[in-house]
């Protein structure tokens, strides 16, 4: 498996992975599937804003199209909140294809995101995780994220209220305003 920056050509795979999470998983607070054009625009917007969009590709698992590499997961981060005072804080998202969960792909993507955020001199990385997604909470703990709080019943999916756990990682020890 390799991690690389996403390109427009990856939009179809990202769309499939995200839509599977939307339809099959309560861990994501979205209930409307996306199309490939939306993912193309999302990738472009992230790149234009200076944020990474990373893909995990498996050379051992060819895509259904043929011998091309198969995207088995993706990750990104973006602005946490509007306002210049929050410019060094980012919020991340990670998605792994259901057939490849538990293979260390999420860990590799998260490690790469953290490295990227440190290179960009970000100060805090935030993860907003559906509170029953114990695997994701544990993954983030493994990388030093700490639980900062929990929002109760802030989202719904399939008629059920969702709680949101907020975790954060301090990326550096600097406290100056850069």
C-alpha positions in Angstrom: 0.0 0.0 0.0 1.1 3.5 -0.8 -0.1 6.9 0.2 -0.2 9.7 -2.3 -2.0 12.9 -3.1 -5.4 12.5 -4.7 -6.0 13.6 -8.3 -9.2 14.2 -10.2 -8.8 10.7 -11.6 -9.5 9.3 -8.1 -12.8 11.1 -7.7 -14.8 8.0 -8.8 -13.2 5.8 -6.1 -13.6 8.5 -3.4 -17.3 8.8 -4.4 -17.8 5.1 -4.0 -16.1 4.9 -0.6 -17.9 7.9 0.7 -21.3 6.8 -0.5 -20.8 3.4 1.0 -20.1 5.1 4.4 -23.2 7.4 3.9 -25.5 4.5 3.2 -24.1 1.8 5.4 -22.6 3.5 8.4 -24.0 5.6 11.2 -20.5 7.0 11.8 -20.9 9.7 9.2 -23.5 12.4 9.7 -24.4 12.7 6.1 -27.5 11.2 4.6 -27.3 12.4 1.0 -25.0 10.5 -1.4 -22.6 12.5 -3.5 -21.7 12.3 -7.2 -18.4 12.2 -8.9 -18.6 15.9 -10.0 -19.0 16.9 -6.4 -15.9 14.9 -5.4 -13.9 16.5 -8.3 -14.9 19.9 -7.0 -14.1 19.0 -3.4 -10.7 17.7 -4.3 -10.0 20.9 -6.3 -11.3 23.2 -3.5 -9.1 21.4 -0.9 -6.0 21.6 -3.1 -6.7 25.3 -3.9 -7.0 26.0 -0.1 -3.7 24.3 0.6 -5.2 21.2 2.3 -4.1 17.7 1.5 -6.4 15.0 0.1 -4.5 11.7 0.5 -5.4 8.3 -1.0 -4.3 4.9 0.1 -3.7 2.7 -2.9 -3.2 -1.0 -3.1 -1.0 -2.3 -5.9 -2.1 -5.8 -4.9 -5.8 -5.3 -5.4 -6.4 -4.1 -8.9 -9.5 -2.0 -9.5 -12.4 -3.5 -11.3 -11.4 -1.5 -14.4 -8.3 -3.5 -14.9 -4.7 -3.2 -13.9 -5.0 0.3 -12.3 -4.1 0.7 -8.7 -7.1 0.5 -6.4 -7.9 3.3 -4.0 -8.8 1.6 -0.6 -9.2 4.7 1.5 -8.8 8.5 1.6 -8.2 11.2 4.2 -8.1 15.0 4.3 -8.3 17.9 6.6 -9.7 21.4 6.3 -10.5 24.5 8.2 -12.1 23.8 11.6 -13.9 27.1 11.8 -14.1 30.4 9.9 -12.1 33.2 11.2 -8.4 34.0 11.0 -7.9 33.2 14.6 -8.6 29.5 13.9 -6.2 29.3 10.9 -3.8 26.9 12.6 -6.5 24.4 13.7 -7.8 21.8 11.3 -10.5 19.1 11.3 -9.7 15.8 9.7 -11.8 13.0 8.0 -10.7 9.5 7.1 -12.7 6.9 5.1 -11.6 3.3 4.5 -13.3 1.0 2.0 -15.4 -1.5 4.1 -13.6 -4.5 2.5 -10.3 -3.1 3.8 -11.0 -2.0 7.3 -8.8 -3.5 10.0 -5.8 -3.6 7.7 -4.0 -0.6 9.1 -5.1 1.7 6.3 -6.7 4.2 8.7 -3.5 4.3 10.8 -1.3 4.9 7.8 -3.6 7.7 6.5 -3.8 9.3 9.9 -0.1 9.2 10.4 0.3 10.9 7.0 -2.2 13.6 7.8 -0.5 14.4 11.1 2.9 14.7 9.3 1.3 17.0 6.7 -0.3 19.2 9.4 3.1 19.5 11.2 4.8 20.4 7.9 2.2 23.1 7.4 2.8 24.3 11.0 -0.7 23.6 12.2 -1.2 23.7 15.9 -4.3 21.6 16.7 -5.9 18.7 14.8 -9.5 17.9 15.6 -11.5 14.8 15.0 -15.3 14.8 15.3 -16.3 11.1 15.7 -19.7 9.6 16.2 -19.5 8.5 19.8 -20.4 4.8 19.2 -17.6 4.5 16.6 -15.2 2.9 19.1 -12.7 1.7 16.5 -12.2 5.3 15.3 -12.0 6.7 18.8 -9.3 4.1 19.7 -7.4 4.8 16.5 -7.2 8.4 17.3 -6.2 7.7 20.9 -3.3 5.6 19.6 -2.0 8.7 17.9 -2.2 10.8 21.0 -5.6 12.4 20.5 -7.5 13.2 23.7 -11.2 13.4 24.2 -12.1 17.1 24.6 -15.9 16.8 24.9 -19.0 15.2 23.7 -22.1 16.8 22.0 -25.3 14.9 22.7 -27.9 14.3 20.1 -26.5 16.8 17.6 -27.2 14.7 14.5 -29.6 12.1 13.2 -29.3 9.1 10.9 -32.0 6.6 10.1 -34.2 8.2 12.7 -31.7 7.8 15.5 -30.0 10.6 17.4 -26.2 10.7 17.1 -23.7 11.9 19.7 -20.5 13.4 18.6 -17.2 12.9 20.4 -14.6 15.7 19.9 -11.0 14.7 20.1 -7.9 16.8 19.6 -4.2 16.5 19.1 -1.8 19.3 19.9 0.7 19.1 17.0 3.4 21.4 18.5 4.3 23.1 21.8 4.4 26.6 20.3 1.9 29.0 21.7 2.8 32.0 19.6 0.4 33.5 17.0 1.8 32.5 13.7 
